[in-house]
């Protein structure tokens, strides 16, 4: 089943936070992982996506008030009390990382995914300051940056990416983006029918970075999951024009100021003489 | 639960090499631009100062490629910035990526800085460049110098890093501060040599204008960052101390001028230079704190 436009549909409503995706990803991609990080505030000990973590199960625990739990058992919170989301590189159609990369190490592959060529990257880290999803990490050992490849090597061999293969609840679905869109639309309709009014798709349409090949079904607003909302899904290049125009205006004013200063000094000396 | 709907970006860990680079690039670009203006003014009393500016601009820019290379994770691949390593001998040039544009501007600027450096050193080359050719070199090199001083700010803005990407005036701000620092550096380097006195007076006057422009841009920058809600980062930890030095560097040239007994110009210049460095440190480290 060779895919034309490879992507993930991550359905957070069925994620159970088992982290099988994190483990499978590390196994397949030979990632050593960071030393254990006991964050002590949730079941999350991974912390963030980086050079060693290309899948990261985020936990957003919003438990209802614990008081009177016996007398008044807590509701399920409308499916929003305990949010889990297996985060990953979004493989944006308009990718911020690719936009700023000065070496063209970051390319779009024949599977329509965003890929960092390890033999081209020189470790300038410009992409890290550009990615609005906190995805890319720098590896001291290789001197280059790393992120999810959407298992490029597995795609080349018609295999499902490791995380999707391992996910026991099929929260992570892999396939052709168009097919995944249909699956996602049906799942969203079903959830809304069941009364989950805040359930929504993120990155399904082109409003967020031109559409995300790895898109999500969320149970609440994107902000709750630390994802930029539509208004904030902007590219680094938006600042090119105002930045350079600001520089040009400053240059013009400064050159005029310099000329005035040089003339005034010249004149005052002549008057004295 | 309050959540800011902004970007969630890791710091790229651009630290001391990049800070030093931004500082030197501002000083070199600024020096060259001032040297070009003084040279084109054709006032005999300014020519020694113009030569001093060109003598400073080239050595200052020489250290820059080294700093940038050392900052890379793979320093031996520095040339990947210029050449498409997967498709030789094709060049890499992305005008929409300030890092790509900047590397090219820096390389071409360095060539101009070298020519003017040799011109300042050798009277034979000076005679060769006495006519229109020399003027063309000064104009082009001056424009490139202004660009090199300014683009470092644009490079930070063209990202999704809170603070940097919120503050589009950064390009202009770094340019104004680079010019101010360059004027101060030249005054410092000139010392009390009589043949440079006229140029020093002109540069001191110009520096007061540059700090005024810079002060306006500092306020604009802080306002844009405040509007985006990231101002806290610019005042966390020891960063306020850096802002103190920025303010000192902005105020001292003006105060020194209005006092009847002027503060030593050398101390004024030193404080301006510390302010130029502190501004870049506050912006670089503040955003990544």
Interface residues (C-beta under 8 A of the other chain):
Chain A: X48 X50 X62 X96 X99 X100 X101 X102 X103 X104 X105 X117 X119 X120 X121 X122 X123 X124 X125 X126 X128 X129 X130 X131 X132 X133 X134 X136 X137 X138 X139 X140 X142 X143 X144 X145 X222 X223 X224 X226 X227 X228 X229 X231 X232 X234 X236 X237 X239 X240 X242 X243 X244 X246 X247 X249 X250 X251 X253 X254 X255 X257 X258 X259 X260 X261 X262 X264 X265 X266 X269
Chain B: X1 X3 X4 X5 X6 X7 X8 X9 X10 X11 X12 X13 X14 X33 X34 X37 X38 X41 X43 X45 X46 X71 X72 X73 X74 X75 X77 X78 X80 X81 X84 X85 X86 X92 X94 X96 X97 X98 X99 X100 X103 X146 X147 X150 X151 X153 X154 X156 X157 X158 X159 X160 X161 X164 X165 X168 X169 X170 X171 X172 X173 X175 X176 X179 X198 X201 X202 X203 X205 X206 X208 X209 X210 X212 X213 X217
